[in-house]
Amino acid sequence: MHPRDPIEGGWSNTITTRWRGGWNVTVVGTTQFVEFDSTRYAGFTHDTGTGAIPFTPRTQYNGGRSLQLMVASPTWQKIDATVEVENGRTAIFDEASDGKYWSLQGGVSVRPIPSVRLGFTTLYATLWRVRDGSEFGRQIIPRLRLEYQPNRSLFFRFVGQYVSTRQAALEDAAGNPITGGDPAGTSNALRIDLLTSFQPNPGTVAFLGYGSGLAGSHTLTFKELQREQDGFFLKIAYLFRR
């Protein structure tokens, strides 16, 4: 690869349509290529049957192709929603291999009364190796946001996000184990953030916030979560008038 050559690129075509009633449908087709940076794999080794030897990644990946479908509802008075599905092939950078993936994500916003706003989004994505169809990784991310404003000067917000990640051990093109990269494993983390603001008049405001991070070993459950961090936030501002 020449030093001035691009390390990644591609093209995409987007078709957006608007349907009667305010529905939006978008279709995106994408192709891509990437150059694997050999310095990123310095220190990686694999055993091909004759002992551990340095792992040399392939030079280029040109097989990236994906198709994405997005549907957005009209913004009604009390609710609106979106959903997105994507499928395609992509490079697995951790082991410089060919992968295929599938993802589904969506969100809904609800406004039952003027003082309450509720938003929920979620993502589910999986990544497989094209070589043998084995799973390389999986990720699930649901997120909840709740806002309450009982009056003009007082505001409350709650945000909760759960991230569940699973990754397989690295393998070369022949299925031999690769050492030196990120090890196989799972992680399950819950993040909670609370915020209260009080603004009795312009120029005078107080913010009080709290955040907590928890982690556990069980996927999609709140059992045995251990608190890993806590944080408090306080800000007070006052505008002096002459």
C-alpha positions as CSV (number, residue, x, y, z in Angstrom):
1,M,0.0,0.0,0.0
2,H,1.4,3.4,-1.0
3,P,1.5,5.9,1.9
4,R,-0.9,8.2,0.0
5,D,-3.4,5.5,-0.8
6,P,-6.7,5.7,1.0
7,I,-7.1,3.2,3.9
8,E,-10.9,3.0,3.5
9,G,-13.6,4.2,1.2
10,G,-16.7,3.3,-0.7
11,W,-20.0,4.6,-2.1
12,S,-23.6,4.6,-1.1
13,N,-27.0,5.2,-2.8
14,T,-29.9,6.6,-0.8
15,I,-33.6,6.5,-1.8
16,T,-35.9,8.5,0.5
17,T,-39.7,8.4,0.0
18,R,-42.5,10.2,1.9
19,W,-45.8,8.4,2.1
20,R,-49.3,9.7,2.7
21,G,-49.9,10.6,6.3
22,G,-46.3,11.6,7.0
23,W,-44.6,8.2,6.9
24,N,-40.9,8.2,5.7
25,V,-39.2,5.2,4.2
26,T,-35.4,5.3,3.4
27,V,-33.3,2.6,1.7
28,V,-29.5,2.8,1.6
29,G,-27.2,0.6,-0.3
30,T,-23.5,0.7,0.5
31,T,-20.2,-0.8,-0.7
32,Q,-16.8,-0.3,0.9
33,F,-13.2,-1.3,1.0
34,V,-10.6,-1.1,3.8
35,E,-6.8,-1.5,4.0
36,F,-5.7,-3.4,7.1
37,D,-2.9,-1.6,8.9
38,S,-0.2,-4.3,9.6
39,T,1.2,-2.2,12.5
40,R,-2.1,-2.7,14.3
41,Y,-1.3,-6.4,14.5
42,A,2.2,-6.1,15.8
43,G,2.8,-8.7,18.5
44,F,-0.1,-10.9,17.3
45,T,0.8,-14.6,16.8
46,H,-1.0,-17.7,15.6
47,D,-0.2,-21.4,15.8
48,T,-0.5,-23.1,12.4
49,G,0.6,-26.5,13.7
50,T,4.3,-25.8,13.8
51,G,4.4,-23.4,16.8
52,A,3.5,-19.8,17.3
53,I,4.5,-17.5,14.5
54,P,3.8,-13.8,13.8
55,F,0.3,-13.1,12.4
56,T,0.3,-11.3,9.1
57,P,-3.1,-9.8,8.2
58,R,-4.5,-9.8,4.6
59,T,-3.7,-6.6,2.7
60,Q,-7.2,-5.4,1.6
61,Y,-10.8,-6.2,2.1
62,N,-13.2,-5.3,-0.8
63,G,-16.3,-7.3,0.1
64,G,-18.2,-4.7,2.2
65,R,-21.8,-4.5,1.0
66,S,-24.9,-3.6,3.0
67,L,-28.5,-2.8,2.6
68,Q,-30.3,-0.6,5.2
69,L,-34.1,0.0,5.5
70,M,-35.4,2.8,7.8
71,V,-39.0,3.6,8.5
72,A,-40.1,6.6,10.5
73,S,-43.7,7.3,11.6
74,P,-45.4,10.7,11.5
75,T,-45.0,12.9,14.6
76,W,-48.3,12.5,16.2
77,Q,-49.4,14.5,19.2
78,K,-48.5,11.8,21.7
79,I,-46.2,9.4,20.0
80,D,-43.8,8.8,17.2
81,A,-41.5,5.9,16.3
82,T,-38.7,4.7,14.1
83,V,-37.3,1.3,13.1
84,E,-34.2,0.4,11.2
85,V,-33.0,-3.0,9.8
86,E,-29.5,-3.5,8.3
87,N,-27.8,-6.5,6.8
88,G,-24.6,-7.0,4.9
89,R,-20.9,-8.0,4.9
90,T,-18.1,-6.2,6.6
91,A,-14.5,-6.6,7.7
92,I,-13.8,-8.0,11.2
93,F,-10.9,-5.8,12.1
94,D,-9.9,-7.7,15.2
95,E,-8.8,-10.7,13.2
96,A,-8.7,-9.2,9.7
97,S,-11.3,-11.5,8.4
98,D,-14.5,-11.4,6.4
99,G,-17.8,-11.0,8.3
100,K,-21.5,-10.7,7.8
101,Y,-23.8,-8.9,10.2
102,W,-27.4,-8.2,10.9
103,S,-28.8,-5.4,13.1
104,L,-32.2,-4.2,14.3
105,Q,-32.7,-0.9,16.1
106,G,-35.7,1.2,16.8
107,G,-37.1,3.8,19.1
108,V,-40.4,5.3,20.3
109,S,-41.2,8.6,21.9
110,V,-44.3,9.0,24.0
111,R,-45.8,12.2,25.3
112,P,-48.9,11.1,27.4
113,I,-49.3,14.6,29.0
114,P,-47.5,17.9,28.3
115,S,-45.3,17.6,31.4
116,V,-44.0,14.0,30.7
117,R,-41.8,12.8,27.8
118,L,-40.7,9.1,27.6
119,G,-38.2,7.8,25.1
120,F,-37.1,4.2,24.5
121,T,-34.5,3.0,22.0
122,T,-32.9,-0.5,21.5
123,L,-30.3,-2.1,19.4
124,Y,-29.6,-5.7,18.7
125,A,-26.6,-6.6,16.4
126,T,-24.8,-9.8,15.6
127,L,-21.6,-10.4,13.6
128,W,-20.6,-13.8,12.1
129,R,-17.5,-15.1,10.3
130,V,-18.2,-15.8,6.6
131,R,-15.6,-18.6,6.7
132,D,-17.7,-21.0,8.8
133,G,-20.7,-19.1,10.0
134,S,-19.5,-19.0,13.6
135,E,-20.5,-16.0,15.8
136,F,-17.8,-13.4,16.4
137,G,-19.8,-10.9,18.4
138,R,-23.2,-9.8,19.7
139,Q,-24.4,-6.6,21.2
140,I,-27.7,-5.5,22.9
141,I,-28.3,-1.9,24.0
142,P,-31.7,-0.8,25.4
143,R,-31.9,2.8,26.6
144,L,-34.7,4.5,28.5
145,R,-35.1,8.3,28.9
146,L,-37.8,9.8,31.1
147,E,-38.4,13.6,31.5
148,Y,-40.8,15.3,33.9
149,Q,-41.4,19.0,34.1
150,P,-44.2,19.8,36.6
151,N,-43.8,23.5,36.1
152,R,-41.7,26.0,34.1
153,S,-38.9,26.3,36.7
154,L,-38.5,22.6,37.8
155,F,-37.3,19.7,35.6
156,F,-36.4,16.1,36.3
157,R,-34.6,13.6,34.0
158,F,-33.8,9.9,34.3
159,V,-31.6,8.0,31.8
160,G,-30.9,4.3,32.0
161,Q,-28.8,2.3,29.5
162,Y,-27.9,-1.3,29.5
163,V,-25.0,-2.7,27.3
164,S,-24.5,-6.4,26.8
165,T,-21.5,-7.4,24.7
166,R,-20.2,-10.9,23.7
167,Q,-17.1,-11.6,21.7
168,A,-15.5,-14.9,20.6
169,A,-11.7,-15.7,20.7
170,L,-9.7,-14.5,17.7
171,E,-9.0,-16.9,14.9
172,D,-7.0,-16.8,11.6
173,A,-8.4,-17.8,8.2
174,A,-7.8,-21.5,8.9
175,G,-9.5,-21.4,12.3
176,N,-6.3,-21.4,14.3
177,P,-6.3,-19.3,17.5
178,I,-4.7,-15.8,17.5
179,T,-3.0,-14.4,20.6
180,G,-2.2,-10.8,21.3
181,G,-5.6,-9.2,20.6
182,D,-8.6,-8.7,22.8
183,P,-9.6,-12.0,24.6
184,A,-13.0,-13.6,24.3
185,G,-15.5,-12.6,26.9
186,T,-18.8,-11.0,27.8
187,S,-19.6,-7.8,29.5
188,N,-22.9,-6.5,30.9
189,A,-23.1,-3.0,32.2
190,L,-25.9,-0.8,33.5
191,R,-25.6,3.0,33.6
192,I,-28.1,5.2,35.4
193,D,-28.1,9.0,35.4
194,L,-30.4,11.4,37.3
195,L,-30.7,15.1,36.8
196,T,-32.7,17.8,38.5
197,S,-32.7,21.5,37.5
198,F,-34.4,24.5,39.1
199,Q,-34.6,27.8,37.4
200,P,-36.9,30.2,39.3
201,N,-36.0,33.1,37.0
202,P,-33.7,33.9,34.1
203,G,-30.0,33.9,35.2
204,T,-30.6,31.9,38.4
205,V,-30.3,28.1,38.0
206,A,-29.3,25.1,40.0
207,F,-28.4,21.6,38.7
208,L,-28.1,18.5,40.8
209,G,-27.1,15.2,39.2
210,Y,-26.2,11.7,40.1
211,G,-24.7,8.9,38.0
212,S,-24.0,5.2,38.8
213,G,-22.3,2.5,36.8
214,L,-23.0,-1.2,37.5
215,A,-21.7,-4.4,36.0
216,G,-22.7,-8.1,36.2
217,S,-22.0,-11.5,34.7
218,H,-25.5,-12.4,33.6
219,T,-26.9,-11.2,30.3
220,L,-30.2,-9.4,30.1
221,T,-30.8,-9.5,33.8
222,F,-30.3,-7.2,36.8
223,K,-29.2,-10.0,39.1
224,E,-25.9,-9.8,40.9
225,L,-25.0,-6.4,39.5
226,Q,-22.1,-4.8,41.3
227,R,-21.7,-1.0,41.6
228,E,-18.4,0.1,40.0
229,Q,-18.7,3.9,40.2
230,D,-20.8,6.7,41.5
231,G,-20.7,10.4,40.7
232,F,-22.5,13.5,41.9
233,F,-22.8,16.8,40.1
234,L,-23.8,20.2,41.5
235,K,-23.9,23.5,39.7
236,I,-25.4,26.8,40.9
237,A,-25.4,30.0,38.9
238,Y,-26.8,33.4,39.9
239,L,-26.9,36.6,37.8
240,F,-26.3,39.7,39.8
241,R,-28.3,42.6,38.5
242,R,-27.5,46.3,39.1
